[in-house]
């Protein structure tokens, strides 16, 4: 384990020098949006400025109970115990709900301005990139909402499962009433926005495309969407628009560049727009960063780390090193910045540069698609590329992916929470998918991605407590859907069953 190294705020500030416009005050609703430049400025606020990762992480099986030695935190505790959250502050479901709908509101204002600026019924050339960005931004926020507050997509139940309000018009009435509709209706709207938006995304429209929905980020998001629908030919189509035949060159280089960095350098690099693996980065208000990754009661213990990050199925150790000291251990991922409440203030809000989309996700989705399409040689090639950047002392011969080794580790009898998607897995596909499910667990530790995998694969989630007891969240437990915020319920939005 590496020794604890103080993470200096001053060094963290360097990661935020390229996103000042994102931290400016949100435009007033009365502002006249009468130029492409103003539309583009408006769209800088069409990204959620709140964070879901803290509560999603603790709800998943990536967290365990460290006992009395861990720091108490109400959000962390409610999440681990799958309770309806008591707080509505930063890093809660309520704040993320509000952040997403606020971003949707800005996207809709931009789309309305573009509609009003048409010439002879056509979108102007200058406005087309912003039209594409607004549609994809609107789709992303709704996608995150439906996958947190509604059941996962299943074609047999989607027409009756409760969705979330899909808002496509600017709010002009304070008392506007919304209905949830169904999951099927939400997914129909999502596909319309994604397909239409992709036509107009133009990387050349931005000084820094990684702060906006660019082509590779949008195609990766489209692949994520189609993976939920089980349309793997489309997943493959979209991921191939992102990845080359040599994907290793685009991955986060943990075995090379990062291995030569100290923790201060690594956490800055993680969220930089210049990091080649980052496809979309956005600032968010959040206290979920390296310090708190290790301190909370429901997080990672030494024993838990040894289990989850045990030796890989090809025989090599994982590259991730621990920082801190027991019980406050953590992996170095991202740091923070403080946005002061005033010019001369000594207090402020924590902010992080959050990587919403990366190359690794595109690679995992391509491996899933090729598994379901039974293109196993392609899966093996991509997995070899991935492991080359995630294993210590990687050797392309010794550590080459071998199905027999994979099967010995990931055959169904070794798994307690079998994957149960609406589509069928044969025995070979199940081994590959179990492996990918586990690799994603490691890659996206702390990000909350594991919770979305629990939902889309309909897996059980088991939590262990320091007193020796345990709790099980079944695949059908209604608590897998977050409760609709009280404020939204008071405005007529139907609550989730409990």
C-alpha positions in Angstrom: 0.0 0.0 0.0 1.3 3.4 -0.8 1.8 6.0 1.9 -0.8 8.7 2.3 0.1 11.9 0.4 -1.5 15.2 1.1 -3.6 16.4 -1.8 -3.1 20.1 -2.2 -6.1 22.3 -3.3 -3.8 24.5 -5.2 -2.8 21.6 -7.5 -6.4 20.6 -8.0 -7.3 24.1 -9.3 -5.2 23.4 -12.4 -7.8 20.9 -13.5 -10.5 23.6 -13.8 -8.8 26.3 -15.7 -10.5 25.2 -19.0 -14.1 25.3 -17.8 -14.7 28.8 -16.5 -17.7 29.3 -18.6 -19.3 26.3 -17.0 -19.0 27.9 -13.6 -20.6 31.2 -14.5 -24.1 32.2 -13.3 -26.9 30.5 -15.2 -28.6 32.8 -17.8 -31.8 34.4 -16.7 -35.0 32.9 -18.2 -35.8 36.4 -19.6 -32.5 36.7 -21.5 -33.1 37.1 -25.3 -31.4 34.2 -27.1 -31.0 35.8 -30.5 -27.7 34.4 -31.9 -25.9 31.1 -32.3 -23.3 32.4 -29.8 -25.9 32.9 -27.2 -27.5 29.5 -27.9 -24.0 27.9 -27.4 -23.6 29.8 -24.1 -27.0 28.6 -23.0 -26.0 25.0 -23.7 -23.1 25.1 -21.3 -25.8 24.7 -18.7 -27.5 21.8 -20.4 -25.3 19.3 -18.4 -26.3 18.2 -14.9 -24.3 20.2 -12.3 -25.3 17.7 -9.6 -23.8 14.3 -9.0 -25.2 10.8 -8.6 -22.1 8.8 -7.9 -22.0 8.9 -4.1 -25.4 7.3 -3.5 -25.2 4.9 -6.5 -21.8 3.6 -5.2 -23.1 2.9 -1.7 -26.3 1.3 -3.0 -24.3 -1.2 -5.1 -22.2 -4.2 -3.9 -19.0 -2.1 -4.3 -19.4 -0.9 -0.7 -19.2 -2.7 2.5 -19.6 -1.9 6.2 -16.3 -0.8 7.9 -18.0 -0.5 11.2 -17.5 2.1 13.9 -14.1 3.1 12.4 -15.8 4.7 9.4 -17.1 8.3 9.2 -20.8 8.7 9.6 -22.7 10.3 6.7 -26.5 10.3 6.3 -26.4 10.0 2.5 -23.9 7.2 2.6 -26.0 5.4 5.3 -29.3 5.8 3.6 -27.9 4.5 0.3 -26.2 1.5 1.8 -29.4 0.5 3.6 -31.6 1.2 0.5 -33.7 3.7 2.4 -35.7 6.6 1.0 -33.2 9.4 1.4 -33.8 11.9 4.3 -31.7 14.7 2.9 -32.2 16.7 -0.3 -28.8 18.4 -0.3 -25.8 18.0 -2.7 -25.0 14.4 -3.6 -28.6 13.2 -3.0 -31.1 11.8 -5.4 -33.3 14.9 -5.0 -30.4 17.2 -6.0 -29.6 15.0 -9.0 -33.2 15.0 -10.1 -33.3 18.8 -9.9 -29.9 19.1 -11.7 -31.1 16.9 -14.6 -34.4 18.7 -15.1 -32.6 22.1 -14.8 -30.2 21.0 -17.6 -33.2 19.7 -19.6 -34.8 23.1 -19.2 -31.7 24.9 -20.7 -31.6 22.4 -23.6 -35.3 23.1 -24.3 -34.7 26.9 -24.2 -31.9 26.4 -26.7 -34.0 24.3 -29.0 -36.8 26.8 -28.8 -34.4 29.6 -29.8 -33.1 27.5 -32.7 -36.7 26.9 -33.9 -37.4 30.6 -33.8 -34.2 31.4 -35.7 -35.0 29.2 -38.7 -34.7 30.8 -42.1 -37.3 29.6 -44.6 -38.1 26.8 -42.3 -34.5 25.5 -42.1 -32.0 25.5 -39.3 -29.1 27.8 -40.0 -25.7 26.4 -40.6 -24.3 28.1 -37.6 -27.1 26.7 -35.3 -26.9 23.1 -36.5 -24.2 21.9 -34.1 -26.1 23.4 -31.2 -29.3 21.7 -32.3 -27.5 18.4 -32.2 -25.9 19.1 -28.8 -29.2 20.2 -27.3 -31.0 17.0 -28.4 -28.2 14.7 -27.1 -28.0 16.7 -23.8 -31.7 16.4 -23.3 -31.7 12.7 -24.1 -28.8 12.0 -21.7 -30.5 13.7 -18.7 -33.7 11.8 -19.4 -31.8 8.6 -19.8 -30.1 9.0 -16.4 -33.4 9.8 -14.8 -35.3 6.9 -16.2 -32.6 4.5 -15.2 -32.6 5.7 -11.6 -36.3 6.3 -11.0 -37.9 3.6 -13.2 -37.6 -0.1 -13.8 -34.9 -1.1 -16.3 -36.0 -1.5 -19.9 -37.8 -4.8 -20.6 -39.9 -5.0 -23.9 -42.4 -7.2 -22.1 -43.2 -4.7 -19.3 -42.0 -1.3 -20.7 -45.5 -0.4 -21.9 -46.8 -0.6 -18.3 -43.8 0.3 -16.2 -43.8 3.9 -14.8 -41.4 6.2 -16.7 -40.4 9.7 -15.8 -41.7 13.0 -17.3 -40.0 13.5 -20.7 -40.0 17.3 -21.1 -39.6 18.6 -24.6 -41.0 22.2 -24.4 -39.7 25.2 -22.5 -41.6 25.9 -19.3 -43.9 28.9 -19.9 -46.3 28.2 -17.0 -45.2 28.0 -13.4 -48.0 25.5 -12.8 -47.2 23.1 -15.6 -48.3 19.6 -14.8 -46.3 16.6 -15.9 -47.1 12.9 -16.1 -44.7 10.1 -15.9 -45.8 8.1 -18.9 -44.3 4.7 -19.4 -40.7 3.4 -19.8 -41.6 2.5 -23.4 -42.6 6.1 -24.1 -39.5 7.5 -22.5 -37.3 5.1 -24.7 -39.2 6.1 -27.8 -38.5 9.8 -27.1 -34.9 9.0 -26.2 -34.3 7.2 -29.5 -35.8 10.1 -31.5 -33.6 12.7 -29.8 -30.4 10.5 -30.1 -30.9 9.6 -33.8 -31.8 13.2 -34.7 -29.1 14.8 -32.5 -26.3 12.6 -33.9 -26.9 14.0 -37.4 -25.9 17.4 -36.4 -23.0 17.0 -33.8 -20.0 18.8 -35.1 -16.7 18.7 -33.2 -15.5 21.8 -35.0 -18.1 24.0 -33.4 -16.2 24.1 -30.1 -12.8 25.4 -28.8 -12.8 22.4 -26.4 -15.0 19.6 -27.7 -14.6 17.4 -24.5 -16.7 19.9 -22.6 -19.6 19.3 -25.1 -21.4 16.4 -26.7 -18.9 15.6 -29.4 -19.2 12.8 -32.0 -17.3 10.1 -30.0 -19.1 10.9 -26.8 -22.5 10.9 -28.5 -21.9 7.6 -30.3 -20.8 6.0 -27.0 -24.0 7.3 -25.3 -26.0 5.9 -28.2 -24.3 2.5 -27.7 -25.2 2.6 -24.0 -28.8 3.3 -24.9 -29.0 0.4 -27.4 -27.3 -1.9 -24.9 -30.3 -1.4 -22.6 -32.6 -2.3 -25.4 -30.6 -5.4 -26.3 -30.0 -4.1 -29.9 -26.4 -5.3 -30.1 -25.9 -4.7 -33.8 -26.5 -1.0 -33.2 -24.2 -1.1 -30.1 -21.5 -2.5 -32.4 -22.2 0.1 -35.1 -21.9 3.0 -32.6 -18.8 1.7 -30.7 -17.0 1.1 -34.0 -17.5 4.9 -34.7 -15.4 5.5 -31.5 -12.8 2.8 -31.4 -10.0 1.8 -33.8 -8.7 -1.7 -34.4 -6.0 -0.8 -31.7 -8.1 0.5 -28.8 -5.3 0.2 -26.3 -3.7 3.4 -27.7 -6.8 5.4 -26.6 -7.3 4.0 -23.1 -6.3 5.6 -19.9 -2.7 4.5 -19.6 -2.6 3.3 -16.0 0.4 1.0 -16.6 2.4 3.7 -18.3 1.8 7.4 -17.9 -0.2 7.2 -14.6 2.3 4.8 -13.0 4.9 7.5 -13.2 2.7 10.1 -11.5 2.3 11.0 -7.8 -1.2 11.2 -6.5 -1.5 14.9 -7.0 -0.6 14.6 -10.7 -2.9 11.5 -11.1 -6.1 13.1 -9.7 -5.6 16.2 -11.9 -5.0 14.1 -15.0 -8.1 12.0 -14.3 -10.5 14.8 -15.1 -8.5 16.8 -17.7 -10.0 17.4 -21.1 -6.6 16.6 -22.5 -6.7 13.0 -21.1 -7.1 10.9 -24.3 -9.6 8.5 -22.7 -12.0 11.3 -21.6 -14.8 11.8 -24.2 -17.0 14.1 -22.1 -16.1 16.0 -18.9 -18.4 18.3 -16.9 -18.0 20.1 -13.6 -20.5 19.1 -10.9 -21.1 20.1 -7.3 -20.1 17.1 -5.2 -18.2 16.0 -2.1 -17.5 12.7 -3.7 -13.8 12.7 -4.3 -10.6 11.0 -3.0 -10.8 12.2 0.6 -14.3 10.9 1.1 -13.9 7.8 -1.1 -11.9 6.4 1.8 -13.4 7.8 5.0 -17.1 6.9 5.0 -18.4 3.9 7.0 -19.9 2.2 3.9 -17.1 2.1 1.5 -14.1 -0.2 1.0 -12.3 -2.2 3.7 -8.9 -3.9 3.3 -10.6 -7.4 3.3 -13.1 -6.2 0.7 -10.4 -4.8 -1.5 -8.5 -8.0 -1.4 -11.6 -9.9 -2.6 -12.8 -7.6 -5.4 -9.3 -6.9 -6.7 -7.9 -10.4 -6.2 -5.5 -11.7 -8.8 -6.9 -11.5 -12.4 -8.1 -14.6 -14.2 -5.0 -14.5 -16.5 -2.7 -14.6 -13.4 -1.5 -11.0 -13.1 -2.1 -8.4 -10.4 -4.3 -5.4 -11.0 -2.6 -2.0 -11.4 -4.7 -0.1 -8.8 -2.8 0.8 -5.7 -4.3 1.7 -2.4 -3.7 5.1 -0.7 -4.3 6.1 2.9 -4.2 4.0 6.0 -6.7 1.4 7.4 -9.6 2.1 7.7 -9.5 5.2 5.4 -8.2 3.5 2.3 -8.9 4.6 -1.3 -7.9 4.4 -4.9 -6.6 7.6 -6.5 -9.2 8.8 -9.1 -10.4 12.4 -9.1 -9.9 15.4 -6.9 -11.9 18.5 -6.2 -12.1 22.3 -6.6 -13.8 24.8 -4.3 -16.1 27.4 -5.8 -16.2 30.2 -3.3 -19.5 31.8 -2.2 -18.1 35.3 -2.6 -15.0 37.1 -3.9 -13.5 37.5 -0.4 -15.1 34.4 1.1 -13.1 31.6 2.8 -15.9 29.1 2.3 -17.4 27.6 -0.8 -18.8 24.5 -2.5 -16.8 21.4 -3.5 -16.8 20.7 -7.2 -15.4 17.9 -9.3 -14.6 17.4 -12.9 -16.7 14.4 -13.7 -16.0 12.1 -16.6 -19.5 11.4 -18.0 -18.2 9.3 -21.0 -14.9 7.7 -21.7 -13.2 5.4 -24.2 -13.3 2.5 -21.7 -17.1 2.5 -21.8 -17.1 2.2 -25.6 -14.7 -0.7 -25.4 -16.8 -2.5 -22.8 -19.9 -2.0 -24.8 -18.2 -3.3 -27.9 -17.1 -6.4 -26.0 -20.7 -6.9 -24.8 -22.1 -6.5 -28.3 -19.6 -8.9 -29.8 -20.3 -11.4 -27.0 -24.0 -11.3 -27.8 -23.3 -11.6 -31.5 -20.9 -14.5 -30.8 -17.8 -12.7 -32.3 -15.6 -14.2 -29.6 -12.3 -13.5 -31.4 -13.1 -9.8 -31.4 -14.0 -9.9 -27.7 -10.7 -11.5 -26.9 -8.7 -9.0 -28.9 -10.5 -6.1 -27.2 -10.0 -7.7 -23.8 -6.3 -8.2 -24.4 -6.1 -4.5 -25.2 -7.9 -3.6 -22.0 -5.8 -5.8 -19.8 -2.6 -4.5 -21.3 -3.4 -1.2 -19.6 -4.7 -2.6 -16.3 -2.4 -5.4 -15.2 1.0 -5.0 -13.5 3.9 -6.4 -15.5 1.6 -7.3 -18.4 3.0 -9.8 -20.8 1.1 -10.3 -24.1 1.9 -14.0 -24.2 1.7 -15.0 -20.5 -1.4 -12.9 -19.9 -3.3 -13.5 -23.1 -7.0 -14.0 -22.6 -7.9 -17.7 -22.7 -11.5 -18.9 -22.5 -10.6 -21.9 -20.3 -9.0 -19.6 -17.7 -12.0 -17.3 -18.0 -14.5 -20.1 -17.6 -12.7 -21.4 -14.5 -13.1 -18.0 -12.8 -16.4 -16.9 -14.2 -18.5 -20.0 -14.7 -22.0 -19.6 -13.2 -21.4 -21.8 -10.2 -18.8 -19.2 -9.0 -21.4 -16.4 -9.2 -23.9 -15.6 -6.5 -25.9 -13.0 -8.3 -26.5 -14.4 -11.8 -27.1 -12.0 -14.6 -30.7 -12.0 -15.7 -31.3 -9.6 -18.6 -34.5 -9.9 -20.6 -32.5 -11.4 -23.5 -31.1 -15.0 -23.4 -27.6 -15.9 -22.6 -26.2 -19.3 -23.5 -23.4 -20.9 -21.4 -20.6 -19.4 -23.4 -22.1 -15.9 -23.5 -22.7 -16.1 -19.8 -19.1 -16.7 -19.0 -18.0 -13.7 -21.1 -20.7 -11.5 -19.7 -19.9 -12.5 -16.1 -16.3 -11.6 -16.8 -17.2 -8.2 -18.3 -19.6 -7.6 -15.4 -16.7 -8.1 -13.0 -14.2 -6.1 -15.1 -16.6 -3.1 -15.2 -16.9 -3.4 -11.5 -13.2 -2.7 -11.1 -12.9 -0.1 -13.8 -15.7 2.0 -12.6 -15.2 1.7 -8.9 -16.5 4.8 -7.1 -18.4 6.1 -10.2 -21.7 4.4 -9.4 -21.7 2.5 -12.7 -22.1 -0.8 -10.8 -25.6 0.2 -9.7 -26.7 0.7 -13.3 -25.3 -2.8 -14.1 -27.2 -4.3 -11.2 -30.4 -2.8 -12.6 -29.9 -3.6 -16.3 -28.8 -7.2 -15.6 -31.5 -7.7 -12.9 -29.1 -8.9 -10.3 -29.5 -9.3 -6.6 -27.4 -7.0 -4.3 -26.1 -8.2 -1.0 -24.8 -6.0 1.7 -22.8 -7.1 4.7 -22.6 -5.5 8.1 -19.9 -5.3 10.7 -22.0 -7.2 13.2 -22.1 -10.3 10.9 -25.6 -9.7 9.5 -26.4 -9.2 5.9 -29.2 -7.7 3.8 -30.4 -8.8 0.3 -32.0 -6.6 -2.3 -33.7 -9.0 -4.7 -33.8 -8.5 -8.5 -37.5 -7.4 -8.2 -37.3 -5.3 -5.1 -39.1 -2.0 -5.7 -36.4 -0.1 -3.9 -34.2 -0.5 -7.0 -36.2 2.5 -8.2 -35.4 5.6 -6.3 -38.4 7.4 -4.7 -39.7 10.4 -6.6 -38.7 13.6 -4.7 -41.3 14.9 -2.3 -41.3 18.3 -4.2 -42.1 16.5 -7.4 -44.8 14.4 -5.7 -46.4 17.6 -4.4 -46.7 18.8 -8.0 -48.6 15.7 -9.0 -45.8 13.3 -10.1 -46.8 9.8 -9.1 -44.7 8.2 -6.4 -42.9 4.8 -6.8 -44.4 1.8 -5.0 -42.8 0.7 -1.8 
